[in-house]
């Protein structure tokens, strides 16, 4: 059996290595149009910033390694330029020699990746405007920065790559402007959580321009660049980084007559097989099912691409492996902060018309408060009202973020409910967590909501209830909510007569813990009480203008 794999990096390279481990007799040919067969493109921004000093550190596996260790016919600088599904052939061009050859296959694996989006804007091809996708891209950016002594940078796009490039350019001493067409950075997050991200940018003197798209680029009279936006603004720059997003590379799939999905990616089944039974596809170019919603989606992440490559190898070798779907688990460092999410967001559920969900906000310590260095985590959890099934989580903070998002991700993958989170046995020692870990805590809060022990309300839907602030008078004096009355928690039992029994009482404090205690007191005394989820901390996110 002869297997041709088009494209290396995460998907194609993992497929080649796995297939060889499963089948010593298969003839495997892997071609990569670039100079490196497998490299860590997620590390490119950190190489630009200097955290990864040596370019060689980005090279995961070499052409020589695949040939020597795995007996794979690995060809770099070799591009697939044509496919005949009928003849089961691939036309290859060697970019070093210019030679074009034709290879026959029994099974074909497409791992073409996705190309950075470069819209046809005026001046987009001017020197000093870069995308960040390959090792040569990072090399060119570093050389430009060193050669031009750049002081001002404009980054276009506030997703993962955009934010990582912002951080690394700031570390290099540049003044950075971030332009984002959407009203928030980090699109996978819900807007109120994204505001915490924006706070880190502002703290580090990044000029943030939201709700404004790029209209073009031009040279100024002194030879530097100028970025023009839709609102008419002009941003001077010595270097511009385009991080607008990526588009699936589907040219080869179209040549082969393979089905392209509605979202523009190669449509595959659970075994990563395309509409042609002898052609598979993996990685950033494919459409897969969202694990939570079941909807077709495009999620260009290295982890899913690696797993997809392994699954294709299994299937070709005769094993019944299947891809469960992608839930978009991701994490990103931004200065001292860490941003993470998994599963579905609230805005996505709303877009789908899903009404069977609830959300909670909580702000626990990253580890035991009595152990030095504990930091506050901001956590949002989404779950089914009907059965408590966990749908999504977003965790932001400066310590212990990865541990929590991975716990939520595994829980979603296993179909867990918030009741399962209550009972999860997680590791505990004072430097790492608490006896009631934030993940347990999230499950307890959500379960309290579903059991009716803690009815909740959200700031964006308060209605006509009476607002009762149970913080201490000093806290109330420093910051208060218009229309709220202050009854400190220790006084609540003796002042119940001041509260109406024919009107909903909406209770809040700083983080919703004291107001939970207050809610229990009120409910057991016959009041219609609800706790405002996240209390003043979530208000600062959900109602930023009002909270100033």
MIVO-571663 format. One record per residue (C-alpha): residue number from 1; residue in one letter; x, y, z. Coordinates in Angstrom, 3 decimals, padded with zeros to 6 digits. Example, Ala and Ser with C-alpha at 12.3 -4.5 7.8 and 13.67 -1.06 7.14 Angstrom:
2
(1, 'A', (012.300, -004.500, 007.800));
(2, 'S', (013.670, -001.060, 007.140));
//
This chain:
548
(1, 'X', (000.000, 000.000, 000.000));
(2, 'X', (001.273, 003.453, -000.917));
(3, 'X', (000.177, 006.452, 001.123));
(4, 'X', (000.934, 010.005, 000.063));
(5, 'X', (000.677, 012.725, 002.708));
(6, 'X', (000.508, 016.305, 001.461));
(7, 'X', (001.693, 018.713, 004.160));
(8, 'X', (003.590, 018.102, 007.362));
(9, 'X', (003.559, 020.223, 010.550));
(10, 'X', (001.101, 018.823, 013.144));
(11, 'X', (-001.459, 016.828, 011.154));
(12, 'X', (000.557, 015.337, 008.316));
(13, 'X', (003.689, 014.629, 010.339));
(14, 'X', (001.788, 012.914, 013.154));
(15, 'X', (-000.038, 010.800, 010.548));
(16, 'X', (003.227, 009.702, 008.918));
(17, 'X', (004.913, 008.773, 012.207));
(18, 'X', (001.852, 006.932, 013.554));
(19, 'X', (001.264, 005.033, 010.316));
(20, 'X', (004.834, 003.781, 010.283));
(21, 'X', (004.492, 002.566, 013.862));
(22, 'X', (001.369, 000.634, 012.852));
(23, 'X', (002.496, -000.644, 009.443));
(24, 'X', (006.141, -001.367, 008.743));
(25, 'X', (005.423, -002.418, 005.148));
(26, 'X', (003.461, 000.617, 003.924));
(27, 'X', (005.167, 002.890, 001.412));
(28, 'X', (004.825, 006.406, 002.840));
(29, 'X', (005.611, 009.583, 000.911));
(30, 'X', (005.212, 012.914, 002.723));
(31, 'X', (005.714, 016.185, 000.861));
(32, 'X', (005.955, 019.675, 002.332));
(33, 'X', (006.131, 022.737, 000.121));
(34, 'X', (008.150, 024.692, 002.686));
(35, 'X', (011.689, 024.060, 003.934));
(36, 'X', (010.635, 022.463, 007.243));
(37, 'X', (008.519, 019.361, 007.519));
(38, 'X', (007.407, 019.781, 011.129));
(39, 'X', (007.763, 022.942, 013.171));
(40, 'X', (006.102, 024.620, 016.148));
(41, 'X', (004.167, 027.469, 014.534));
(42, 'X', (002.571, 028.191, 017.922));
(43, 'X', (006.026, 029.253, 019.102));
(44, 'X', (006.652, 031.798, 016.329));
(45, 'X', (005.575, 034.917, 018.293));
(46, 'X', (007.879, 033.906, 021.149));
(47, 'X', (010.785, 033.528, 018.770));
(48, 'X', (010.087, 037.045, 017.487));
(49, 'X', (010.075, 038.326, 021.061));
(50, 'X', (013.236, 036.455, 022.033));
(51, 'X', (011.797, 034.059, 024.626));
(52, 'X', (012.723, 031.262, 022.201));
(53, 'X', (016.184, 032.385, 021.221));
(54, 'X', (017.179, 029.827, 018.603));
(55, 'X', (015.192, 029.211, 015.432));
(56, 'X', (016.267, 025.574, 015.549));
(57, 'X', (014.260, 025.133, 018.747));
(58, 'X', (011.090, 025.515, 016.670));
(59, 'X', (011.897, 022.503, 014.509));
(60, 'X', (010.005, 019.520, 015.923));
(61, 'X', (011.203, 016.892, 013.444));
(62, 'X', (013.470, 017.106, 010.421));
(63, 'X', (013.392, 015.584, 006.965));
(64, 'X', (016.391, 013.462, 007.929));
(65, 'X', (014.615, 012.174, 011.037));
(66, 'X', (011.587, 011.019, 009.065));
(67, 'X', (013.828, 009.269, 006.571));
(68, 'X', (016.184, 007.688, 009.114));
(69, 'X', (013.889, 006.810, 012.020));
(70, 'X', (010.546, 006.246, 010.265));
(71, 'X', (011.675, 005.189, 006.764));
(72, 'X', (009.364, 007.819, 005.287));
(73, 'X', (010.174, 009.254, 001.872));
(74, 'X', (010.056, 012.860, 003.102));
(75, 'X', (010.510, 015.683, 000.609));
(76, 'X', (010.665, 019.329, 001.632));
(77, 'X', (010.401, 022.224, -000.833));
(78, 'X', (008.102, 019.902, -002.748));
(79, 'X', (004.570, 021.033, -003.557));
(80, 'X', (001.543, 019.056, -004.696));
(81, 'X', (000.234, 021.063, -007.645));
(82, 'X', (-002.375, 018.672, -008.993));
(83, 'X', (-004.523, 015.688, -008.054));
(84, 'X', (-006.386, 013.212, -010.234));
(85, 'X', (-008.818, 011.337, -008.017));
(86, 'X', (-009.834, 009.170, -010.972));
(87, 'X', (-006.270, 008.086, -011.756));
(88, 'X', (-005.264, 008.223, -008.056));
(89, 'X', (-002.219, 010.341, -008.837));
(90, 'X', (-000.595, 013.448, -007.376));
(91, 'X', (001.480, 015.859, -009.430));
(92, 'X', (004.509, 017.121, -007.493));
(93, 'X', (006.826, 020.031, -008.159));
(94, 'X', (010.302, 020.204, -006.670));
(95, 'X', (010.899, 023.889, -005.978));
(96, 'X', (014.654, 023.351, -005.733));
(97, 'X', (015.114, 021.761, -009.159));
(98, 'X', (011.879, 022.768, -010.870));
(99, 'X', (011.192, 019.132, -011.807));
(100, 'X', (007.569, 017.942, -011.978));
(101, 'X', (006.764, 014.292, -011.304));
(102, 'X', (003.647, 012.164, -010.925));
(103, 'X', (003.143, 009.754, -008.037));
(104, 'X', (000.412, 007.112, -007.694));
(105, 'X', (-001.292, 006.471, -004.358));
(106, 'X', (-003.610, 003.979, -002.717));
(107, 'X', (-004.557, 006.399, 000.040));
(108, 'X', (-004.057, 010.164, 000.049));
(109, 'X', (-003.939, 012.400, 003.136));
(110, 'X', (-004.351, 016.147, 002.734));
(111, 'X', (-002.855, 018.345, 005.452));
(112, 'X', (-002.523, 021.651, 003.569));
(113, 'X', (-003.217, 023.898, 006.556));
(114, 'X', (-004.660, 027.375, 006.339));
(115, 'X', (-003.219, 030.552, 004.841));
(116, 'X', (-003.116, 033.912, 006.632));
(117, 'X', (-005.842, 036.226, 005.393));
(118, 'X', (-004.403, 039.159, 003.411));
(119, 'X', (-007.310, 041.238, 002.126));
(120, 'X', (-006.855, 043.162, -001.109));
(121, 'X', (-006.347, 046.502, 000.601));
(122, 'X', (-004.386, 049.437, -000.847));
(123, 'X', (-000.719, 049.166, 000.078));
(124, 'X', (-000.926, 045.733, 001.698));
(125, 'X', (002.205, 044.565, -000.151));
(126, 'X', (004.382, 047.438, 001.070));
(127, 'X', (007.660, 046.449, 002.776));
(128, 'X', (007.296, 046.089, 006.539));
(129, 'X', (003.877, 044.382, 006.509));
(130, 'X', (004.079, 040.766, 007.689));
(131, 'X', (001.949, 037.730, 008.458));
(132, 'X', (003.008, 035.155, 011.067));
(133, 'X', (002.541, 031.595, 009.878));
(134, 'X', (005.892, 029.945, 009.127));
(135, 'X', (009.458, 029.873, 010.429));
(136, 'X', (010.635, 032.095, 007.535));
(137, 'X', (007.895, 034.584, 008.492));
(138, 'X', (009.307, 034.856, 012.013));
(139, 'X', (012.839, 035.127, 010.637));
(140, 'X', (011.824, 037.965, 008.302));
(141, 'X', (010.112, 039.852, 011.125));
(142, 'X', (013.146, 039.545, 013.396));
(143, 'X', (015.454, 040.706, 010.640));
(144, 'X', (013.207, 043.681, 009.841));
(145, 'X', (013.065, 044.698, 013.510));
(146, 'X', (016.835, 044.440, 013.880));
(147, 'X', (017.597, 046.175, 010.602));
(148, 'X', (015.110, 049.033, 010.845));
(149, 'X', (015.441, 049.770, 014.553));
(150, 'X', (011.639, 049.863, 014.651));
(151, 'X', (009.985, 051.733, 017.522));
(152, 'X', (006.286, 051.636, 016.590));
(153, 'X', (004.237, 048.584, 015.660));
(154, 'X', (000.645, 048.113, 014.586));
(155, 'X', (-000.920, 044.690, 015.024));
(156, 'X', (-004.108, 044.060, 013.059));
(157, 'X', (-006.339, 041.450, 014.692));
(158, 'X', (-006.944, 040.678, 018.359));
(159, 'X', (-007.072, 036.873, 018.299));
(160, 'X', (-004.466, 034.470, 019.661));
(161, 'X', (-001.640, 035.334, 017.285));
(162, 'X', (-002.416, 039.052, 017.453));
(163, 'X', (-002.290, 039.146, 021.248));
(164, 'X', (000.859, 037.032, 021.413));
(165, 'X', (002.550, 039.309, 018.884));
(166, 'X', (001.458, 042.379, 020.864));
(167, 'X', (003.041, 040.967, 024.013));
(168, 'X', (006.291, 040.025, 022.304));
(169, 'X', (006.623, 043.343, 020.481));
(170, 'X', (006.106, 045.171, 023.783));
(171, 'X', (008.819, 042.958, 025.296));
(172, 'X', (011.107, 044.129, 022.501));
(173, 'X', (010.474, 047.717, 023.552));
(174, 'X', (008.101, 048.833, 020.789));
(175, 'X', (005.104, 051.108, 021.197));
(176, 'X', (002.217, 048.935, 020.024));
(177, 'X', (-001.225, 049.717, 018.640));
(178, 'X', (-003.759, 046.897, 018.312));
(179, 'X', (-006.555, 047.346, 015.765));
(180, 'X', (-009.565, 045.019, 015.940));
(181, 'X', (-012.616, 045.259, 013.698));
(182, 'X', (-014.872, 043.577, 016.268));
(183, 'X', (-016.043, 045.258, 019.490));
(184, 'X', (-013.819, 042.924, 021.551));
(185, 'X', (-010.481, 041.137, 021.452));
(186, 'X', (-010.215, 037.343, 021.639));
(187, 'X', (-013.397, 036.444, 019.706));
(188, 'X', (-013.874, 032.962, 021.280));
(189, 'X', (-014.537, 034.637, 024.647));
(190, 'X', (-017.794, 036.222, 025.685));
(191, 'X', (-017.599, 040.042, 025.618));
(192, 'X', (-017.564, 040.573, 029.384));
(193, 'X', (-014.646, 038.153, 029.812));
(194, 'X', (-012.789, 039.809, 026.936));
(195, 'X', (-012.900, 043.085, 028.878));
(196, 'X', (-010.519, 041.560, 031.414));
(197, 'X', (-008.129, 040.830, 028.551));
(198, 'X', (-008.385, 044.406, 027.352));
(199, 'X', (-007.447, 045.526, 030.857));
(200, 'X', (-004.060, 043.818, 030.530));
(201, 'X', (-003.444, 045.552, 027.204));
(202, 'X', (-004.252, 048.966, 028.640));
(203, 'X', (-002.127, 048.261, 031.729));
(204, 'X', (000.878, 047.658, 029.468));
(205, 'X', (000.296, 050.850, 027.453));
(206, 'X', (-000.988, 049.133, 024.328));
(207, 'X', (-003.149, 051.507, 022.325));
(208, 'X', (-006.366, 049.598, 021.741));
(209, 'X', (-008.606, 050.430, 018.786));
(210, 'X', (-011.827, 048.371, 018.765));
(211, 'X', (-014.734, 048.528, 016.319));
(212, 'X', (-012.428, 049.796, 013.612));
(213, 'X', (-011.222, 047.883, 010.578));
(214, 'X', (-008.164, 048.557, 008.451));
(215, 'X', (-008.842, 050.386, 005.169));
(216, 'X', (-005.330, 050.491, 003.727));
(217, 'X', (-001.622, 051.208, 004.149));
(218, 'X', (000.680, 053.902, 002.794));
(219, 'X', (004.157, 055.330, 003.144));
(220, 'X', (004.590, 058.687, 004.844));
(221, 'X', (006.994, 061.365, 003.666));
(222, 'X', (009.706, 060.110, 006.049));
(223, 'X', (009.434, 056.558, 004.686));
(224, 'X', (007.606, 054.951, 007.589));
(225, 'X', (004.285, 053.162, 007.284));
(226, 'X', (000.851, 054.507, 008.070));
(227, 'X', (-002.184, 052.319, 008.741));
(228, 'X', (-005.498, 053.806, 007.647));
(229, 'X', (-008.721, 052.637, 009.296));
(230, 'X', (-012.385, 052.693, 008.337));
(231, 'X', (-013.097, 055.442, 010.876));
(232, 'X', (-010.552, 057.720, 009.187));
(233, 'X', (-007.796, 057.355, 011.762));
(234, 'X', (-004.122, 057.117, 010.804));
(235, 'X', (-001.687, 055.062, 012.855));
(236, 'X', (002.061, 055.494, 012.234));
(237, 'X', (004.135, 052.319, 012.230));
(238, 'X', (007.600, 051.032, 011.509));
(239, 'X', (006.252, 047.494, 011.229));
(240, 'X', (002.758, 046.032, 010.738));
(241, 'X', (001.709, 042.528, 011.742));
(242, 'X', (-001.375, 041.072, 010.075));
(243, 'X', (-003.154, 038.637, 012.397));
(244, 'X', (-006.614, 038.875, 010.865));
(245, 'X', (-007.149, 035.122, 010.791));
(246, 'X', (-006.616, 032.200, 008.451));
(247, 'X', (-008.472, 030.666, 005.536));
(248, 'X', (-008.447, 026.890, 004.803));
(249, 'X', (-006.227, 025.852, 001.901));
(250, 'X', (-008.717, 023.926, -000.221));
(251, 'X', (-007.258, 024.276, -003.711));
(252, 'X', (-006.063, 020.665, -003.928));
(253, 'X', (-009.333, 019.344, -002.530));
(254, 'X', (-011.261, 021.230, -005.185));
(255, 'X', (-008.998, 019.801, -007.903));
(256, 'X', (-009.850, 016.335, -006.597));
(257, 'X', (-013.580, 017.084, -006.663));
(258, 'X', (-013.869, 016.766, -002.882));
(259, 'X', (-016.826, 018.284, -001.034));
(260, 'X', (-016.208, 021.694, 000.566));
(261, 'X', (-018.420, 022.579, 003.524));
(262, 'X', (-020.522, 025.686, 004.075));
(263, 'X', (-017.818, 027.196, 006.284));
(264, 'X', (-015.197, 026.878, 003.546));
(265, 'X', (-013.270, 023.873, 004.839));
(266, 'X', (-012.851, 020.337, 003.559));
(267, 'X', (-015.817, 018.301, 004.797));
(268, 'X', (-014.785, 015.091, 006.606));
(269, 'X', (-016.531, 012.346, 008.566));
(270, 'X', (-015.663, 010.932, 011.996));
(271, 'X', (-012.742, 009.017, 010.502));
(272, 'X', (-011.416, 012.145, 008.741));
(273, 'X', (-012.420, 010.672, 005.379));
(274, 'X', (-013.480, 013.149, 002.695));
(275, 'X', (-016.278, 012.640, 000.179));
(276, 'X', (-013.742, 010.492, -001.719));
(277, 'X', (-013.260, 007.263, 000.276));
(278, 'X', (-009.543, 007.028, -000.557));
(279, 'X', (-008.732, 010.626, 000.397));
(280, 'X', (-008.479, 011.863, 003.990));
(281, 'X', (-007.954, 015.385, 005.312));
(282, 'X', (-006.710, 016.739, 008.643));
(283, 'X', (-005.746, 019.956, 010.379));
(284, 'X', (-006.612, 023.582, 009.802));
(285, 'X', (-008.186, 022.942, 006.400));
(286, 'X', (-011.013, 020.673, 007.579));
(287, 'X', (-014.503, 021.229, 008.867));
(288, 'X', (-015.357, 019.067, 011.855));
(289, 'X', (-018.296, 018.755, 014.237));
(290, 'X', (-018.309, 020.928, 017.342));
(291, 'X', (-018.231, 018.463, 020.238));
(292, 'X', (-020.800, 020.390, 022.280));
(293, 'X', (-023.240, 021.735, 019.687));
(294, 'X', (-022.844, 019.205, 016.885));
(295, 'X', (-022.537, 022.083, 014.395));
(296, 'X', (-019.922, 022.142, 011.623));
(297, 'X', (-017.012, 024.344, 012.592));
(298, 'X', (-013.484, 025.458, 011.689));
(299, 'X', (-011.058, 025.464, 014.622));
(300, 'X', (-007.399, 025.752, 013.560));
(301, 'X', (-005.566, 024.377, 016.600));
(302, 'X', (-002.468, 022.182, 016.785));
(303, 'X', (-003.849, 019.693, 019.321));
(304, 'X', (-006.858, 018.648, 017.228));
(305, 'X', (-004.689, 018.498, 014.087));
(306, 'X', (-002.265, 016.133, 015.803));
(307, 'X', (-005.059, 013.831, 016.995));
(308, 'X', (-006.702, 013.869, 013.565));
(309, 'X', (-003.433, 012.768, 011.953));
(310, 'X', (-003.198, 009.822, 014.349));
(311, 'X', (-006.789, 008.815, 013.651));
(312, 'X', (-006.212, 008.787, 009.889));
(313, 'X', (-003.171, 006.560, 010.391));
(314, 'X', (-005.277, 004.197, 012.496));
(315, 'X', (-008.026, 004.034, 009.865));
(316, 'X', (-005.588, 003.409, 007.008));
(317, 'X', (-004.002, 000.643, 009.096));
(318, 'X', (-007.405, -000.997, 009.588));
(319, 'X', (-008.333, 000.261, 013.035));
(320, 'X', (-011.768, 001.678, 013.851));
(321, 'X', (-010.657, 005.027, 015.298));
(322, 'X', (-013.019, 007.996, 015.284));
(323, 'X', (-012.630, 011.694, 015.973));
(324, 'X', (-014.956, 012.878, 018.719));
(325, 'X', (-015.137, 016.463, 017.515));
(326, 'X', (-013.455, 019.669, 018.546));
(327, 'X', (-014.426, 021.738, 021.573));
(328, 'X', (-011.953, 024.552, 020.988));
(329, 'X', (-009.937, 024.208, 024.192));
(330, 'X', (-007.316, 026.945, 024.108));
(331, 'X', (-005.043, 029.004, 026.305));
(332, 'X', (-003.020, 032.151, 025.708));
(333, 'X', (-000.532, 034.118, 027.763));
(334, 'X', (-000.786, 037.901, 027.741));
(335, 'X', (001.835, 039.581, 029.903));
(336, 'X', (001.147, 038.352, 033.466));
(337, 'X', (-002.350, 037.182, 032.552));
(338, 'X', (-003.546, 033.881, 031.145));
(339, 'X', (-006.670, 033.546, 028.972));
(340, 'X', (-008.398, 030.208, 028.445));
(341, 'X', (-011.649, 028.702, 027.270));
(342, 'X', (-013.223, 025.391, 026.347));
(343, 'X', (-016.551, 024.302, 024.983));
(344, 'X', (-019.259, 026.660, 023.819));
(345, 'X', (-019.643, 030.367, 024.665));
(346, 'X', (-022.826, 032.139, 025.702));
(347, 'X', (-022.897, 034.219, 022.532));
(348, 'X', (-022.730, 031.051, 020.433));
(349, 'X', (-025.613, 029.491, 022.357));
(350, 'X', (-027.648, 032.641, 021.812));
(351, 'X', (-026.836, 032.630, 018.091));
(352, 'X', (-028.051, 029.022, 017.902));
(353, 'X', (-031.301, 029.953, 019.636));
(354, 'X', (-030.508, 027.659, 022.562));
(355, 'X', (-032.504, 028.619, 025.657));
(356, 'X', (-031.729, 025.591, 027.823));
(357, 'X', (-028.649, 026.969, 029.541));
(358, 'X', (-027.587, 028.904, 032.597));
(359, 'X', (-024.360, 030.668, 033.487));
(360, 'X', (-022.496, 031.490, 036.674));
(361, 'X', (-019.561, 033.729, 037.513));
(362, 'X', (-017.182, 033.046, 040.376));
(363, 'X', (-013.907, 034.515, 041.603));
(364, 'X', (-012.013, 032.020, 043.774));
(365, 'X', (-008.357, 032.128, 044.766));
(366, 'X', (-005.943, 030.180, 042.562));
(367, 'X', (-004.661, 028.367, 045.641));
(368, 'X', (-005.075, 028.468, 049.416));
(369, 'X', (-005.409, 032.080, 050.502));
(370, 'X', (-003.139, 031.612, 053.472));
(371, 'X', (-000.270, 030.497, 051.216));
(372, 'X', (001.625, 033.428, 049.644));
(373, 'X', (000.974, 034.384, 046.057));
(374, 'X', (-002.688, 033.441, 045.647));
(375, 'X', (-004.361, 035.250, 042.746));
(376, 'X', (-008.027, 035.747, 041.923));
(377, 'X', (-009.403, 033.658, 039.080));
(378, 'X', (-012.300, 034.939, 036.980));
(379, 'X', (-014.406, 031.938, 035.937));
(380, 'X', (-017.535, 031.732, 033.803));
(381, 'X', (-019.285, 028.377, 033.487));
(382, 'X', (-022.161, 027.464, 031.164));
(383, 'X', (-024.379, 024.425, 031.753));
(384, 'X', (-027.750, 022.920, 030.875));
(385, 'X', (-030.707, 023.960, 033.010));
(386, 'X', (-032.454, 020.686, 032.218));
(387, 'X', (-029.803, 018.209, 033.337));
(388, 'X', (-026.734, 020.131, 034.509));
(389, 'X', (-024.522, 019.005, 031.622));
(390, 'X', (-021.394, 021.130, 031.373));
(391, 'X', (-021.307, 023.156, 028.128));
(392, 'X', (-018.398, 025.567, 028.386));
(393, 'X', (-015.981, 027.402, 030.635));
(394, 'X', (-013.799, 030.484, 030.430));
(395, 'X', (-011.018, 031.042, 032.966));
(396, 'X', (-008.801, 034.107, 033.254));
(397, 'X', (-006.174, 034.925, 035.840));
(398, 'X', (-002.506, 035.030, 036.690));
(399, 'X', (-001.999, 031.692, 038.435));
(400, 'X', (-003.436, 028.205, 038.125));
(401, 'X', (-005.434, 028.870, 034.951));
(402, 'X', (-004.173, 025.899, 032.915));
(403, 'X', (-005.020, 023.395, 035.646));
(404, 'X', (-008.630, 024.587, 035.803));
(405, 'X', (-009.365, 024.903, 032.095));
(406, 'X', (-007.956, 021.419, 031.492));
(407, 'X', (-010.211, 020.041, 034.231));
(408, 'X', (-013.251, 021.688, 032.645));
(409, 'X', (-012.170, 020.484, 029.195));
(410, 'X', (-011.893, 016.870, 030.293));
(411, 'X', (-015.234, 017.116, 032.101));
(412, 'X', (-016.912, 018.348, 028.903));
(413, 'X', (-015.215, 015.612, 026.884));
(414, 'X', (-016.586, 012.973, 029.258));
(415, 'X', (-020.113, 014.416, 029.244));
(416, 'X', (-019.973, 015.438, 032.893));
(417, 'X', (-022.542, 017.512, 034.719));
(418, 'X', (-022.038, 020.234, 037.298));
(419, 'X', (-022.940, 017.597, 039.899));
(420, 'X', (-019.877, 015.642, 038.757));
(421, 'X', (-017.740, 018.741, 039.265));
(422, 'X', (-018.963, 018.897, 042.869));
(423, 'X', (-017.622, 015.404, 043.484));
(424, 'X', (-014.396, 015.576, 041.441));
(425, 'X', (-011.361, 014.576, 043.462));
(426, 'X', (-008.641, 017.024, 042.497));
(427, 'X', (-005.129, 017.395, 043.865));
(428, 'X', (-004.637, 019.748, 046.782));
(429, 'X', (-001.698, 021.274, 048.556));
(430, 'X', (-001.558, 024.929, 049.664));
(431, 'X', (000.761, 026.091, 046.821));
(432, 'X', (-001.520, 024.599, 044.153));
(433, 'X', (-005.137, 024.779, 045.213));
(434, 'X', (-007.627, 024.536, 048.035));
(435, 'X', (-009.499, 021.713, 049.668));
(436, 'X', (-012.461, 023.000, 047.678));
(437, 'X', (-010.803, 023.575, 044.331));
(438, 'X', (-012.196, 026.294, 042.041));
(439, 'X', (-013.474, 023.516, 039.761));
(440, 'X', (-015.326, 021.912, 042.697));
(441, 'X', (-016.505, 025.345, 043.736));
(442, 'X', (-017.929, 025.990, 040.264));
(443, 'X', (-019.824, 022.699, 040.422));
(444, 'X', (-021.199, 023.493, 043.865));
(445, 'X', (-022.388, 026.951, 042.844));
(446, 'X', (-024.019, 025.660, 039.653));
(447, 'X', (-025.621, 022.723, 041.492));
(448, 'X', (-026.990, 025.102, 044.123));
(449, 'X', (-028.628, 027.044, 041.313));
(450, 'X', (-030.212, 023.967, 039.758));
(451, 'X', (-031.416, 022.573, 043.094));
(452, 'X', (-033.089, 025.869, 043.941));
(453, 'X', (-030.815, 026.512, 046.905));
(454, 'X', (-029.488, 029.668, 045.285));
(455, 'X', (-031.747, 031.264, 042.666));
(456, 'X', (-029.666, 033.719, 040.644));
(457, 'X', (-030.121, 036.831, 038.574));
(458, 'X', (-027.746, 038.579, 036.182));
(459, 'X', (-026.902, 042.260, 035.883));
(460, 'X', (-028.318, 042.486, 032.364));
(461, 'X', (-031.771, 041.297, 033.455));
(462, 'X', (-032.468, 042.737, 036.912));
(463, 'X', (-036.110, 043.613, 036.367));
(464, 'X', (-037.991, 045.403, 039.158));
(465, 'X', (-036.424, 043.712, 042.151));
(466, 'X', (-035.089, 045.547, 045.196));
(467, 'X', (-031.283, 045.689, 045.179));
(468, 'X', (-029.746, 044.846, 048.541));
(469, 'X', (-025.996, 045.254, 049.053));
(470, 'X', (-024.803, 043.108, 051.984));
(471, 'X', (-021.216, 044.373, 052.008));
(472, 'X', (-019.771, 046.357, 054.879));
(473, 'X', (-020.588, 050.099, 055.061));
(474, 'X', (-017.016, 051.054, 054.077));
(475, 'X', (-017.270, 048.984, 050.898));
(476, 'X', (-020.676, 050.457, 050.116));
(477, 'X', (-019.348, 053.964, 050.619));
(478, 'X', (-016.427, 053.388, 048.271));
(479, 'X', (-018.542, 051.990, 045.407));
(480, 'X', (-022.276, 051.479, 045.235));
(481, 'X', (-025.005, 050.594, 042.746));
(482, 'X', (-027.682, 053.257, 042.109));
(483, 'X', (-030.931, 052.349, 043.846));
(484, 'X', (-029.367, 049.720, 046.137));
(485, 'X', (-029.823, 049.756, 049.894));
(486, 'X', (-027.066, 048.608, 052.235));
(487, 'X', (-027.798, 046.007, 054.898));
(488, 'X', (-024.495, 044.389, 055.970));
(489, 'X', (-024.702, 040.610, 056.235));
(490, 'X', (-024.152, 040.479, 060.034));
(491, 'X', (-027.186, 042.795, 060.497));
(492, 'X', (-029.511, 041.053, 058.036));
(493, 'X', (-031.379, 038.771, 060.456));
(494, 'X', (-032.257, 041.699, 062.729));
(495, 'X', (-033.353, 043.964, 059.864));
(496, 'X', (-035.620, 041.622, 057.912));
(497, 'X', (-038.553, 043.896, 058.699));
(498, 'X', (-037.080, 046.547, 056.378));
(499, 'X', (-037.495, 044.291, 053.335));
(500, 'X', (-040.679, 043.774, 051.280));
(501, 'X', (-042.285, 040.344, 051.082));
(502, 'X', (-044.263, 041.153, 047.935));
(503, 'X', (-041.257, 042.074, 045.827));
(504, 'X', (-038.195, 040.201, 044.623));
(505, 'X', (-035.063, 040.936, 046.636));
(506, 'X', (-031.843, 040.876, 044.576));
(507, 'X', (-028.815, 040.441, 046.803));
(508, 'X', (-025.176, 041.105, 046.013));
(509, 'X', (-021.789, 041.672, 047.676));
(510, 'X', (-018.292, 041.761, 046.173));
(511, 'X', (-017.968, 038.241, 044.738));
(512, 'X', (-021.415, 036.691, 045.510));
(513, 'X', (-020.297, 034.552, 048.459));
(514, 'X', (-021.691, 036.721, 051.272));
(515, 'X', (-024.782, 037.388, 049.194));
(516, 'X', (-025.238, 033.606, 048.869));
(517, 'X', (-025.367, 033.402, 052.663));
(518, 'X', (-027.834, 036.298, 052.630));
(519, 'X', (-029.956, 034.599, 049.979));
(520, 'X', (-030.227, 031.471, 052.128));
(521, 'X', (-031.295, 033.546, 055.122));
(522, 'X', (-033.951, 035.356, 053.100));
(523, 'X', (-035.329, 032.245, 051.378));
(524, 'X', (-035.738, 030.447, 054.679));
(525, 'X', (-037.555, 033.440, 056.091));
(526, 'X', (-040.100, 033.495, 053.301));
(527, 'X', (-038.651, 036.168, 051.013));
(528, 'X', (-038.418, 035.981, 047.217));
(529, 'X', (-034.652, 036.310, 047.040));
(530, 'X', (-032.062, 035.856, 044.313));
(531, 'X', (-028.292, 036.181, 044.348));
(532, 'X', (-026.754, 038.300, 041.574));
(533, 'X', (-024.164, 035.998, 039.997));
(534, 'X', (-020.638, 037.296, 040.395));
(535, 'X', (-021.891, 040.340, 042.327));
(536, 'X', (-019.817, 043.528, 042.036));
(537, 'X', (-016.936, 041.754, 040.285));
(538, 'X', (-019.151, 040.585, 037.437));
(539, 'X', (-020.846, 044.002, 037.292));
(540, 'X', (-017.473, 045.569, 036.530));
(541, 'X', (-017.234, 043.221, 033.530));
(542, 'X', (-020.848, 043.231, 032.363));
(543, 'X', (-021.542, 046.928, 032.950));
(544, 'X', (-018.123, 048.620, 032.630));
(545, 'X', (-019.422, 052.158, 032.054));
(546, 'X', (-021.799, 052.025, 035.012));
(547, 'X', (-019.079, 050.590, 037.240));
(548, 'X', (-016.619, 053.431, 036.734));
//
